[in-house]
Amino acid sequence: MEKTVTNTETLLLVDDGVPQATILIAQNPTSVTHLAAKELQYCIWQITGVTLPISNQLTETTGIPIYLGDLARTVLGVEKTSQRNIGEIESLVYDIYFLPGAIILYGQDTKVSTGVEIDYSIATDQQQLDSDKLQIPGMFDQQGTLWAVYDFLERFCGVRFYGPKAISVVFSRCPTLEIIPENIQRRPAIPHISGSLTWDWPLMKGQFGSPSNDAIRLYERRMRLGGIPWQTNHTLHSYPERFPKSRYPQFYGGEGFEKLCYSSDALARQVAQDAQDYFEGAEALGLGLPQSSSYYPVVPEDAAQYCQCIRCLQSLEPHQNDVSRSKNGVNLFNDGRASHLWFKFVNKVAKLLAKTHPDKFISTLAYENYFWYPEGIQLEANIAIAPCLAVRNHWHLDYRQNELEQYALWAAESRPLFLWNYYCFPEEAAVIQQWQCFPGFMAHYLEQIIKGYARDDVKGVFLCGIGEQVDFYITIKLYNDPLQSVDDLLDEFFSLYFGPASEPMQTFYTLIEQIYSTPQNWDQDGGFHQTEVMAWGRLGTQERMKQLEQLIEKAEKLAIEQKFSERVRYWKEGIWNYMREGRRNYLCGES
């Protein structure tokens, strides 16, 4: 959602190196407003060389006042701002609002932060300055004012947050900063983004130049991770320890059966009671649930093995052949062998929860052997579903077809729809097995599938892994605004980030993307994960590696200015040297 109103009168924030504005915050600002003011001041200093004053004294304003956070209540009126308390998604709406001679940046903000403390000097690569510690908002704290500031910096000041380190942030440097007003009221199109964020994996760490933890935490805020509080992962693995069979035999299938019994009404009642307790304020032990979530996760253990009692077998045996296979018979991953057993159990839990908390949801995954939609079962309306999609393996056409067909069935239902997206592939296997993968660049396919998510009203996405610099950036920007063009985003990235070396660096990315994203380059009769043999026997061939090497060498010659040469160096070390080592190790292993 976005509403815009354009004004014609420009506002001068800095005039040829002279400050013409003051950042105004409340006497006791929230941690959200404090960080928002620091970020606005820092970025405008990077652009103009001028440090705008931050003040909590309305009478000490120099030039144009820029009102942040709660101080906007005084300017806009309490009635307008209080209308935001109408729902979890609506609460994410923020304003960039222009009055005659004033700017207002405002959204709903959490009063007490759940976030960590960072050193802002370290986070912004200003180690020469004194320590500047501050608490940043937690992932799922409301932080509308901060989002408004970041949108303002990108939309009106040309800032681009391409990475955690200062060298990876693009500023359009000019001693004068003039704004053409345009009122904005909006929220992210997909209102939840979180994940298991693999910042330390080789490709991302190399491209970003090994940033500090403080810089990474700040970058997560800059990329607007968070949103509506939701978390759904494996939860029931803790139950056998909490409820051992010796004391709770009713949770199990009887003599000789050691697995939790998902046909057990007693187990369903206990899970429902845990959900009810959480919604009444109890801590969800070991689940890492964000505060004030409307969704309680219920998910079996990973690589689940199921109870084999008579009641469970009645749901399992008729579906033992509900397996997804490639056209030549290779078993794929996500199937339906346990879908009926699992979703019957989830239905029981959801029915019990609805009696006490009709406005809350049981949230579960569609994953592994309970990925398929359970035909013939009417699921309760208070079940939220999160299909798990390995979209970066969609070069395997049969795998892609299986996942997208079942996703479409889930998306057709009128229920809260979330997703897991596995951006850990193809790098995960390489990290675990200690080889180097062929990078999984695929921005154009990601655009296609993310725009589908927006059409299907996906509420949120959990990223299991974050991929690489460009694909991560493109993904987050499209989650925020899927109307953007991936080609425009790519052209802008390479032009701004690499300057005179943009042409060979964009060609370098595009060539890897074309190789990786073209199904004909893969063994469609083999497995659905990249292997070392696939990486360097089929994808990173000698001829292709020679082309890529020539592009990197050309970029190095063109990137004379220090900021561009350093960015090329990060890509050379993080991507090209990684690939070259992978192919060399593969060839050595063959000989």
N, C-alpha and C positions, 0 to 999 in steps of 0.2 A: 504494500500500500504506500502511496506517495501522493501528497498534495503540494503543488508549487504555485506561488504567486510572485511574479517578477515586478520589481520596482525599477525605476530609471535612474534615480539619484545615486551616484557612487559614494562610497565611504572610504576615506583615506586613513589607514591604520598607521602607516609609516610613510613619511614624506622625505625622500632623499636623505635617509639616515637619521631623521628626527622623529621621535615617537609622537603619535597623534591619537593614542588610545590608552585606556586603563582597563585591566582585568579586575572585575569586582566580584568578591565572594563574601559569604556570610561571616559573622564574627567567629563562629565555631563551625567551620565547614566539615562536611562528611569527608571520609577518605576518598570517595569518588570525586567530589568537587575539588579537593586538594590536588589530586593527580591530574584532573582535567585542566586546572589552572597552570600547573607545572608544564604539562605537555603543550598547551597553547603558547605559553611564554617561550619555551625551548624551541619549538618549530618556527615561530616567527623570528626569533633570534638567528636561527640557522638560515632563514631566507634573507633577512635584511641586515643582519649584524647589530640589530637594535633589541634591547631587552625592555619589553613593555612592563610597567610596574603592576604588581598585584596588590590590591588594597581591599580592606574590609570597611573603609570609611567612605560613605557615599559623598561626603562633602569635600573629599580630597581627590576628585576625579580630574584628570588631565585629558582633554580631548574626548573622543568617543568612548562611552562606557560599554564594556562587554560584560553583561551580567551572566553569571554561571550559577547553576544549581538552585538552592532554596531562595537565593536572593531574587530569582525570577518571580517568586510568589508576590513579592512587593510590587513588581512592575506589571505583571500580567493579571494579578488578582488571584486570591485564594480559590475562588469559585472555579476558574478555568483549570488550574492545575489539579485540583482535587478530583476532577471528573475522570482522572486516569484510573482510579481504583475500581475498575469495572471488569477485570478479568486478567488472567495471566498473560495472554498474548497481547491484549490491548495495552498492558502495562509496559510493554517494550517500546511503545511509540515515543519518539523524541521530536523536539522542535528546534529548527534554526529559524529565528524570527527577527525581523528587522522593524524597528520603530524609527521615526525620524531622528537621525543622529544617534542611534543606539542599536546594539546587537544583543540578542538573548539566545543562549544555548542552554537547553533544559530538557530533562527527562526525569522519570521516576528513579530515585536513588535510595539504596539501602542505607539506613542510618548507622548501623554498626557493621563494620566489614568482617567478613570471614576469611579474608585473604592474607597472604604472607607479607612480610616486610622485605623490601629490596633497598639497595643503595642506588639511588637515582644517578649518582655520578658514575658509578660502574656500569649501570644499565645503558647509559648514553655515551659510553666510551670517553668520559671526562675524568679519568683517573687522577689528573693533575689537580682537580678541585678537592676541597674538603669532603668528607663523607656526608652524604645527604640521604639519610634513611627515612623511608616513609612506608606506610602500609597501603598496599594496593587492594582494590576490591577483589573478592573471591570470584571464582568462575561463574557462579550462579547468583551472586549478589546483583540486585538491580543497579544499573550503572548508565542510565539514560543520558545524563549530562555528559559523561565521558564519551559515549557514542556520538552525541551531537557535536562535540568538539572534534573528534576524529573525522566525521563526515564534513564538517566545516573546513578542516585543514586540507582534505583531499579535494573537495568540490570547489572551494573558493581560493585556495592558496597553492594548489598544485603539488601537495606533498604526496609521496607514494611510499608506503611501508613495505618494501620488498624483502626485508629480512631483519633479524634482531640487532645486528651491529649497526653503528652509525654509518659506516661505509655503504650499507645496503639500503639506506633511506635516501630517497631522491628529493632534493629541495631545488626549486627554481629560484636561484639567488638573484636578488635585485634590491637596491637600497630603498625602493618605493614599493609599498604594498597597498593596492587599491582594490576594493571589493565592489562588485556589481550586485546589489541585493536581490535575493530570490528566496522567499519564504518556503521552507521545507518542513513538512510533517510526514514522518514515515517510520517504518520499522523494518527489520530484515524480513525478506520473503520467507525464508525457512527459519523459524524462531528459536531453534536450538542447534548449537554446534558444540560438540565436545569430542573427547577421544583418548585413546592410549597413544600419546604423542612421542614419536620415535626421533627426538631431536639428536640423539647420540649415534644414530646409525650412520655408516660411512658417507653415503651420498649427500644427505642433508647437512651433516656436520661439515663436510668438505666445502660444499657450495656456500655455506654461511660463514666459513672461516672460524670454526670452533668458538661460538659466542659464549659469554658467561651465562650462568643460570639466571642472574638478575635481568640480563638483556632478554633472555627467552621468556621469562615471566611477563615482562613489559610488552614484548611482542605479541603474546597471547591476548593481552588486553587490546592492543592496537588492531589486531585482526578480528576483534569482537567475538571471540569464543565465549560461549555461555548461552544465556537466554533463559527460556523457561526451564525450571529445574526438572530434569528427567535423567534417570540412570537405570539401565537394564542390562544385567550381565548374569552370569551363572550364580545362583543363590543357594540352591538346595544341597550343595556339596557339604555345607556345615551341619546339616541336620543329623547325620549318623553320629557325630560327636555330641551334639546337643541332646539328641534323643536316642541313646543306644538301644539296640534291640532287646537287651536284657531287662530294661525298665519300661520300654514302650513297644511291646510286641505288636500292638495294634497298627503301628505305622509300617509294618513289614508284611510280607506275603505268607508267613507261616514257617513251619519247620523246614530248614534247608534252604530258605530264601533270604539272602543277606542284603538285598537291595531295597531301597524305599519302594513301597508299593503305591503306584499312582492310581490304583483302583480303590485305595483305602479312604473311606469317608472320614475316618479319624484323622488321617494325615491332612486331608483337605481342610478340616476344621482347625487344625493347628496352624496351618499356613494362613488361613483367613484371619485367625486370631492375631497372628504376628502383624498382618497388614492393618487390622483394626487398631492394634496398640500403637503402631507407627503414626497413624492418622490422628491418634489422640495425644501425640507428643512424645511417645517413647522413642528411644534410639533404636535404629535398625542395625543390630549388631553385625559388624563385619561387612556391611553392604555398601558403605560409602555413599549413602543416599544424600543428595543435597537437601537443604532445608526447605520445608514448605512445598514439597512435591505433591502433585495430585496423582502420582503414579507409583504403585508399589510393585517391584520386580519379582516375578516368580519364574525361575528358569532352572532346568535340571543341570547336573554337572556336565562339564565339557566331555566329549567322547563318551556320551552316556551309554551305560549298559542297564538294561531294564529288568525289573522283577519278572520272573517266569512262572508266577502262580497261575492258577486256572483262569482267574478273572482277567489278569493282564494279558494272558495269551489269547483270550477271546477278542481282544482289540489288536493284538500284534500279528497273529498268524494269518488273518485274511489279507494282510497288507505286506507280507514279507517280500513280495516281488514288486512293490512300488518303489522301484529303484531307477534312478536316472542313468542312462548309458549313452555312450557315443554310438554313432551308426555302426561301428565295427565291434561293439560290445564292451568297450572299456567303461567300468563303473565310474561315474562322476561323483560329486560330493553331496550336494543338497538333494534329499529325496523325501519320501513320505512313509517310510516303514513304521515310524512311531507316531505319526501325526494324530491318528485317531485316539490312541491311548493318551497322549499328552494333552490334547485340547479338551478331551472329556474331563480330565483332571482340572485343568484351568477353569473350565466352565463351573465346576463345583465350587471352587474357591471364589470365583467372581459372584456367583449367586449369593453366597454367604456374606460377602463384603457389601453387596448392594442393600442388604437388610439394614445395615447400620450406617453406611456411608454411601448413599446413592449418588453422590456427586464425585466419587473417587474411582480410580481405575486400577485394575490388575494389568500390569505390563509384562509381556513375554516376548520371546524371540520366535521367529520362524527360521530354523537353523538345523543343519546336519540332517538327521533322520526324522525331524519333525518340521521340515521346511515347506513341504507341500501343503496346500490348502486342504483341510479335512472335509472332503465332499460328504454331504449327508448330515453334517452336524451344524446346528444353528448356534453360533457362538453368541454369548451374552454381550449386550451392548456396552458394558463397562469393561471390556477387554481392549487394551491398546496393543498393537502388534508392531514388531520391528523385524521385517525380513532382513536376512544377512546376505549381502551381495558382494561377491569378489569381482567388482567391475573391471579391475585391472588384469583379470584373466579372461576377459571377454573376447580376446583374440581367438579363443577356442570356441568355435561356432556352436557346437552342440551344448557346451557348458553355458554359453550365453543364452541360448534359446530356452534351456531348462529354467534358468534363474528368472528371465524376463517374463516367461509365461506364468510362472507361479506368482511373481511380484504383481502382475496385472490382476490376478484373482484377488490378492489381498487388497490392492489399491481400489478395487471396485466397490469395496464395502465402505459403509459410512461409519467409520470408527477412527480414533486417533491412530495415525500411521507414522511411525518412526522408521529409521533404517540403521543398520550397521553397514559401513563400507570398508572393505579391506584394502586400504592403501599400503599395507605392509608388503604386499606382493608387487614385484617379484623379489624384493630384497630380503625378505624374511628367511627363506631357505638358504640364501647365500650367507647371511649372518650366522645362522645356526650351524651350517656345514662348512663354513670358512672357505668360501670361494667368492668370486665377484660376479654379480649378475649383469645382464644387459639392461640398461636403465629403462624403466617403464613409462617413458614420456607418451602421453596420449590426450593432450588438451582438447582436441576437437571431439573425440568421443565423449569426454567428460562433459563438454558443453551440451551435447545431445541428450545425455542421460539426466543431467541435472535439470535441464529445462522440463523434462518429463516429471521429475520429482515435484517441481513447482506447480505444474498443471494438476498433479494428483494431490495437492495440498498436504505434502509431507510436513510434519510438525518439527522434525529434527533429525539430525544425522550424527551418529557416533563414528568417528574415524579411527579404525584400528590400524594405526600407522599413518604417516602423513606424506609418504611419497617423496618428491623432490621439490626444489624451490619454486619453479614455475607452475607445476601442476598443483601444488598446495595453494599457491596464491590464486590461481585461476579458480580453483574449487571454492575457496572461501568467498571470493568476490561474486561468483555466480550464485552461491547459496544466499548471499545478501541481496543481490539484484540480478535475477536470471534473464532480464531483458537486455543485458549487456551482450556485446558480440565478442566471442573469443578471439577473433582475428584482430579486432580493435585493441583488446587487452594485450595480446601478444605483440602487436606492432609497437604499442606504447612502451611495454616493458623493455624490449630490446633496444629501442631508440633511446630511452631515457637512461637505461642501466649501463649500456655499453658504448653509447655515444658513437664515435667514428668507427668502432669495431662492431656495430650493430648488425651489419649485413652478414659477415661470416658467422657470427654467433647465432643469429636467428636461423641461418641455413644449417648450422650444426645441430640445433635443437630439432628443426623440422625433419632433417634426415633421420635422426634417431627415432622421432615420432613415427615417421612413415614406415621404417623398418619394423618397429615394435607393434604398430597398430594394424599391419596388413596380415590378415589370416593366412594368406598363401605362403608367407615366410615361415610358418610354423608347421610342425608335424601334427596335423589334425587327427591322426590315428593314434597319437601317443597320449600322455597324461595332460592334465590341465594346469600344471605348474611348470614354470620355467626350470630347467635343469642346467647344469654346467655345459652339457653337450649341446643343448638347444642354444644357450647363450653364445657360445663361441664356435660351435660347429655349423650353425644355421644362420644366426643373426649377425654376430660380429665377425663377418668374414674378412679375409685379408684385404680384398678390394674396398669394402666399405670402411674398414679401419684406416686405410690410406686416405680416403676422402675426408674423413673426420680429422685426421692429423693435419692435413693441409689447411683445413678451415681454422683450426686452433692456431696454427703458425701464422696465418694471415691476420687473425684477430690480434695476436701479440704485437705484430708490426704496426697495426693501426692504432692501438690503444696506448697513446703516448702519455696523456695526462694521467696523473697518479691514481685518481679515483677509478678511472676506467681500466687501467692496467691491473690494479689490485683486484677488481671484480673478475676480469678475465683470468687472472691467476687462480682465484678461488674455483672457477669452473674447470680450469685445466687440472688443478690438483684434485678437486672433488669428483669430477666426472671423467675427464679424459685419462688421467694417470690411473685412476681406478679401473677403467675399462682396459687399458693397455696391460695392466698387471693381470687382469682376469684372463685375457687371451694368452698372454705369455705362460701363465701357470697351466692353462688348459693344454697348450701345445707341448709343454714339458711333460705333462702327465701322459700324453699320447705316445711320446717317443720312448 
